[in-house]
Amino acid sequence: MDALEAIRRRRSVREYTGESIPRKDLERIVDAGRLAASGSNQQPWDFIVITDRATIKQLKTAAHWMEKAGAIIAVVMNPSSRWWVEDGAAAIENMLIACTALGYGSCWLEGYTLPREEEFKNLLGIPKAKRLLTLVPVGVPVEWPTKEKKPLVEVLHWERY
């Protein structure tokens, strides 16, 4: 699947079969995140891939539907970078698109991680100076969501709003 097709097909998937995901595919997904745009090329990220069922069960306190994910990717950022949030967002989007291209569902957990950041940092051994931006569950989807996006004509403006 080419990049534009993966972008068109990407949807937030919250229901997984529980099947495991090959290590090679998880590495390809994280590699897509690693290759994201980064302010001043600081690349202020680290990624933790979690496949251990007991750990996933502990992380599901952020969102119960994550329990059947084949893996969860923790996106760890260095907040000393001026653009750590933007860089993390770019890495996450690359990984979401890579998941779709490889046939996996994924979802950006957004605000459900931050209230439990310290708890999850302790669980995953993340250094105190780093931030846990989010968790990205990845799995074989039970089904692909079909929610439509707004048409281009509704959001595209030329020259001025």
N, C-alpha and C positions, 0 to 999 in steps of 0.2 A: 504494500500500500504506500503510495507516495505521501509526502508531508501534507499537502493541501487536503487530500482525501481524509487523512487521519484527523486533521483539524475539524473538518466538516462532520465527521462521525463521532467525535469525542462527546461523551455525556457523563455525568456523575452517576456511577454505579454503586449501589448500596446493598446489593444482594448477590452473594457469591455461593458457589457450590461447595466450597471447602477443599477443593482439589489443590494439591501443591503446585508450585511454579518452579520450573527448572532454574537452577542457579545461573546458568548462562543467560537466560532471559532477564533475570533480576539484575545481573551485571550490565546488560545492555540498557535497561531502563535507567539505572543509576548513572551510567555513562552519559546518557542523554542529558541528565541533570547537570552533570559535571561540565558539559560543553556549553552551558547557557551563557548568555551575555552577562557581563559582570563589570560594575563601575570600576574604572581604573584597573581592570583585570585583576582585582584582588582575590577573587574566587574564595569568599569567606565561608565556605560550606564544608560540611562533612555529612555523610549519610550512613545511617545504621539500618541494615536490613534485618528485620525480625521475622523468623519463621517458626520459632519455638512456640508450640500451642499454649503452654502455660503462661508465657510472657504476653502473647496476644490476648489471652483471657484477662490478664491484669490491665492491659491497655484499653480493653473494650469499655472500661468505665467512662471513657470519653464519648463513646457512641456504641451502643449495644450491637448494632448491625455489623461491626468490624470482626466479630468472633469467627466468621467463616471465611475471612480473607485468607488467601494463600500466603500472603506476606504483608508486612507493614513496613514502610520506609519512614524512618524518623529523619527529618530535615533539621540539622543542627547548624547554627549560624554563629559567626564571630561578630558580636555587636560593636567591636571597635572599628569595623568598616562603616563608613558614612552611609553606604547604600545597602546595608545588610538585608533589610526587608525587601527592597526591590529585587536584589540579586537572588534572594531565596524564592521570591515569586516567579522569577524567570526560570529558575531551575525546576521548580515544581511543575510549571506549565509544560516544560520540555518533557518531564517524566510522564505527565498525564497523556501527552500526545504519543509518546513512545509506547505506553501501555496499550493504547487504542490500536496503533500500528501492528503490535504483536498479538492482538486479539484478546487482551485482558481488559477488564473493567477496573476503574480506579475512581478515587474521589479525594478532593482536597478537604480536609477536615475543618479548616478555618477555625472559628472561635472556640471550638470544643477542647482544643489542646491547651490553650493558654491558662485557663483556670486551674489546670492540674500540672502545669509545667514543672514545678519543683518535685512533685511526686514522681513524674515520669523521668525527670533527669536523674533522680536517685536510682530508680529501677534500671535505667539503661546505662548508668555510669558516666553520664555526661558531665564534663568539668564545670565547676561553678561559674567560670567566666564566660561560658558559651550559653546560647539561647536555643531552646527547642521551638522552632518556628511552627511546625505542624507535624502531623502524622499523615501518611498517604497509604491507605489500604489498597492492596492490589489483589485481584483474584479473577477466577474464571466466572463470568457473569451468569446468573440464572437466566437473565434475559437482558437485552439492551433497551434502556429507556428510549422513548421516542419523543420526548418533549421538544417542541420546536423553538428555534431561536427567532428573534425579531427579524423581519425581512430587511435586507440591506437598504432599501429605499427609505425605511423609517429612521435609520441611524446615520446615513451618509450625508454629509453636507460639503459643498464645494465653495471654496474661497471664504465664506462667512457662514455663521450659524443660520 
